[in-house]
Structures are given as C-alpha cells and as structure tokens.
Amino acid sequence: MANYKLLKRLSCIMHLVTSVEGISKSSIIERLLADFDIDTTARTLERDLKNLKDDFGIEINYSRSIRGYLLEENKGQVSRFLKFAEFSSLAEMYEEGIKDYKSFNKYVIPDDSADFTGMNNLGRIMQGIMLSRKLKFTKENYQKETKKEYIVTPLRLKEYLNRWYLIAISDGENQIRNFGIDRISGLQLLDEKGLSKKVFDSQISLYDDIVGLNYNESKNIEKVILNIENSQLKYLRSLPLHKSQVCIDGKNGIAGKAIFHIKPNYEFETQILKMGDKAEVVKPEWLRKKLKNYLMRALKKYE
C-alpha cells in the first residue's frame, strides 16, 4: 500500500517527466528538492519508477537517444493514478482535520458537518481495497433506527453528491451493495483475505451506465436528448452529469442540446429537475412525460 508521502513523490515525478521531455535523472532529483521540497536519492528514484510500473501500470523509461526519461503514453492509467493520488491526499487532509479541526477550519470550509462525517475512515478503507483484505464495521440504518455489524470484501469507493460510499460484498452474499461511510462506525481492517474482485467486475461495471448509485432501476441504455439553454451548457461542460454526455451549442438564440447514452434512474431525473426551466427533455417520450408529471404535481402545491 502506497503511503501519502510516497504518493506525493510519485505525483511530483510524473509532473516533472511530463513537463520536461527527456529530463535527466539528476535534474529530476534537483527539481524535486527545488520545486517540491522533496529530498531524494538516485536509488530511491529508481525504486519510485519501479513502483509506478508495478503498482500503477505507468512506465517511465530512459531514452538513450535523448539521454533522458520519457513517459510511455497511457492516458487512462495516468489519469487513474493522479485521481488516486489526489484522493489519498484528500483523505490524509481530512484525517488530520479531525485531529486538529481548528487548524483545518482555517483552510477548508466543508459544505456541512455531515460531509465531514466518516472521512476519517477513507484511509483504512483504501488499505482494505488495495491489500484485498476484509473490513469489519457497524452500519446504522437511519430509517429503522437500528445498527448491524458487517464483515465485507471492499471493492470500490464511489463519490456522489459530495458523499462517499463503499461498494462491497458482504460475507454470505453474492450481490454488491453500497454503504454510506457517514453511517459506518467501529471500522476495522482484518487480517482475513477478501474475495476475488474479478468475480464482481460485471456488477461493478453497472455503475458505468448510470448517474449516482441506483443501477437496478433501468435495464436498458437509452439515448436521452435534452434541450438546454446555452448558459446552462457551460455548467454541464465543467461538471458533466455522465461520461457519455455530449453538448451542442445552440445558434441564433436557439437552445443547445445535451445528449446522453445512459440508463435513466431517479438520480439522473433529479439532476435534470435541478436545472429548472433551463432544461427540457426531448427524448425519450416516457421520460419527458414522467418529468412533466413531477412538475405539474409540484406546481399544484403552489396554487
């Protein structure tokens, strides 16, 4: 399991190699100290390059022709690594914030106290996922006002609406489920090996076609077309609702379009409704009628 300091160093090495094509080993070491206050050695650098390759599938190789290091092109792996490093740094920041909230509050304004709840568990959950070890915790059910103990194989962490969810498989079950980390307490990392993650890849992939967490609501991927005011398109481009999203600007005062290939679910519908009169469902017809009924019922409450 990579620790935070190692991840920071690996991220900085990646930055230098991508910023300066053919950078030499001595230059990397010098720039790490000058730019990032990271004191390292040639031996440690070689070990770091091996870690990037073995643990993250990222190859940085020495090129004899230019006498320097080059990153082998693999945008997907690089993007995933940088996201992981960013996430791990965030987890460390929140853990430190819990220890010293007054100092933390000088630099970060959490949206509300609920967003902060459970963030101290992120590091241990990541360890469980990376080391393929089981986790044990107590989960609170707010509606039933009950608590239940679980032993699970952790598979993924998923963020939705500023909250984090553990995707895991409980002992004795074969269907993945979500656990809101704000409802988890008494988290323990067990020595017991977890189940094979590959067995659940097909279930994990169900999240690819939806917004949010509910992957059982719709069976088929559909083409969804929205008429969107051009001003709203800017927000959609900066914060896409889904990876399939394609935005087309309108011209001469005509609204633009946002097109999705997605399994529509409740979470996707609420995202459309949040745009108010700046968005209109064009297709499919059943979704247009459904949201129209939502809006008509809401309007009646104001009459």
C-alpha positions, 0 to 999 in steps of 0.5 A: 500500500502506497503511503501519502508521502510516497504518493506525493513523490510519485505525483511530483515525478510524473509532473516533472517527466511530463513537463520536461521531455527527456529530463535527466535523472539528476535534474529530476532529483534537483527539481524535486528538492527545488520545486517540491521540497522533496529530498531524494536519492538516485536509488530511491528514484529508481525504486519510485519508477519501479513502483509506478510500473508495478503498482500503477501500470505507468512506465517511465523509461530512459531514452538513450537517444535523448539521454533522458526519461520519457513517459510511455503514453497511457492516458487512462492509467495516468489519469487513474493514478493522479485521481488516486493520488489526489484522493489519498491526499484528500483523505490524509487532509481530512484525517488530520482535520479531525485531529486538529479541526481548528487548524483545518477550519482555517483552510477548508470550509466543508459544505456541512458537518455531515460531509465531514462525517466518516472521512476519517475512515477513507484511509483504512478503507483504501488499505482494505481495497488495495491489500484485498483484505476484509473490513469489519464495521457497524452500519446504522440504518437511519430509517429503522433506527437500528445498527448491524455489524458487517464483515465485507470484501471492499471493492470500490469507493464511489463519490456522489453528491459530495458523499462517499460510499463503499461498494462491497460484498458482504460475507454470505452474499453474492450481490454488491451493495453500497454503504454510506461511510457517514453511517459506518462506525467501529471500522476495522481492517482484518487480517482475513483475505477478501474475495476475488474482485474479478468475480464482481467486475460485471456488477461493478461495471453497472455503475458505468451506465448510470448517474449516482448509485441506483443501477437496478432501476433501468435495464436498458441504455437509452439515448436521452436528448435534452434541450438546454439553454446555452448558459446552462451548457457551460455548467454541464461542460465543467461538471458533466452529469455522465461520461457519455454526455455530449453538448451542442451549442445552440445558434441564433438564440436557439437552445443547445442540446445535451445528449446522453447514452445512459440508463435513466434512474431517479438520480439522473431525473433529479439532476435534470429537475435541478436545472429548472426551466433551463432544461427540457427533455426531448427524448425519450417520450416516457421520460419527458412525460414522467418529468412533466408529471413531477412538475405539474404535481409540484406546481399544484402545491403552489396554487 
